[in-house]
Each structure stands twice: as structure tokens, then as C-alpha cells.
Amino acid sequence: MESPRWHVCSSAAEVSERAVAWIGAAARQAIAAHGVFRIVLSGGETPRSVYRALRALETDWSAWQIWFGDERCLAADDPRRNSSMAGEALLDHVPIPPVQVHVIHGELGAEPAAAEYCAALAGEPEFDLVLLGLGEDGHAASLFPGGEWGEASDAPDALAVRAAPKPPAERVSLSARRLGGTQCALFLVTGAGKHGAVRAWRAGSRLPAASICPPGGVDVLVEQISIEG
């Protein structure tokens, strides 16, 4: 397994700036290569500023296909949903055709929503870019310590999560196998609270984040304070 490539940034603002540039370059490369940019968006607070800055990106938005790494099983209009945050920060402000925004319908419940997302992903090629965050416990997407991560070669594309250790307990997450089916996996890590998870990951501990293993390896944009504690 290839070790992550750690890109240390002086501040959270630098993490965001470099992430925007990274996404822009990945979009240009993918659209030039095959006319489509397939990106998986992350939830949480860390990517919010990235999404807002992406509004100014010069790109062919009609070529973007939006997927989500995970979702909370909440009402469709609940502001705590990842799709709600992504809409407020980016998707409601750029001309991506709505049919190309593939929302996880968490309001259906974990099992039905996971099955529906598996069907939506059936036959889809690998992603061009997967954005991910790192939880203080080492979780990524909604793959938590002690739960199912979906690492096996026959793991489904999406998993029903019924006992997440942080509310809401019911969620849907792409499996580690499907998250690893990408040209690039980019983690965004900010804040002193992530120091323990970063230290454990760098030491080789078995964490959900470390279970995501694309062929080209993983890149981590990490704030310096997240490494130093």
C-alpha cells in the first residue's frame, strides 16, 4: 500500500486555496481527456470555503458530474445534510445541469437510500477526483472505527450505516472500495483537533481513512497545526 503524500499548509486558508487549484487542474485534465469531470464531494465544515471559492472557477460546468461521498439520513431540506451544504456553498450558484447532481436520498432511510445509490452508480466508470475529510477518530465519509468499511473487492458501492457514533446514527456512505476507484483522492485536513488522527495515520494505524486506497495513492492537504498539535 502506497503511503499518503502529505502536503503541509501554513493555514486553513492555504488548504482551501490549494484545494481549489487542485480541483481546477483535475477538472481541466478530465474534460480534456474524456469530456466529463466526475467529482465526489465531501461534507463537513472543512470543504465549505473551498466550495464557495469554486464559484469563481473558469470551467465548463456542463461537463461536471457531482457525486457525494456520504449523507445523513435526514429530511431532504435539512440544512445539516451534505447536499444542502454543497448547494448553499456551490451548486446553487453554478450552471451544472441538475440531472448531473447525484444526491443521496437519505430521507428514504439508510438501506433504501444505499440501494438506490448503488443502482445510480452501476456501470459508472471511476471517478476523476474524490474529496474527503478526516474525523478526529480517523473516520472518512461515514466510514467509522468499529463499523463496516467495504474494503473487499466485492463490496457494494454504497453502504447503509445504522450506528454512526455521532448523530444522526443513520447514514449512507460510499464504500472504501468505491471511494478508492478514482484517479485522485484528496483529503482536506484542518484544525488542531485532528492531530491525534493525523499522528495515528502517519504511524500506520488501521483507520477508516487509511482503507481508501486508489491505485495512484492518496494526497493530503494538511494544516500545519493538524500535524504539530
Secondary structure, 3 states (H helix, E strand, C coil): CCCCEEEEECCHHHHHHHHHHHHHHHHHHHHHHHCCEEEEECCCCCCHHHHHHHCCCCCCHHHEEEEECEEECCCCCCCCCHHHHHHHHCHHHCCCCHHHECCCCHHHCHHHHHHHHHHHHCCCCCECEEEEECCCCCCECCECCCCCCCCCCCCCCEEEECCCCCCCCCEEEECHHHHCCECCEEEEECCHHHHHHHHHHHCCCCCCHHHCCCCCCEEEEEEHHHHHC
